[in-house]
Amino acid sequence: MSDGFQVQPQELQGNSRELLGVAGQVAQAAGAGAAVTALSPQAFGLLCSFFTPPCVAMSAAALGAMVPLEAALLGNAGVVAAIAADFDATDLACAERADALRARL
């Protein structure tokens, strides 16, 4: 038989904040990467002008992946925070029931 498990809602809240921080870093990287998509054909000089189109194509693909990644991180941060709130509320409700039972004894 299991001895049960313990959940630390404050740890879950911390994880939620970490996810929000990572989402912010992804947004910052996407903002910085947006400058690459504005490269002129002469960005690498005349001899390397052939390199600009593949660089722009690769950066556009990477930036396209960053937007849904940021959204997923933000969504998961909200879910983790909601789970922590549910554990807190459940713990409080159980404690109130236990206190009520003790008072009747």
Beta strands, then each sheet from edge to edge (+ up, - down):
end
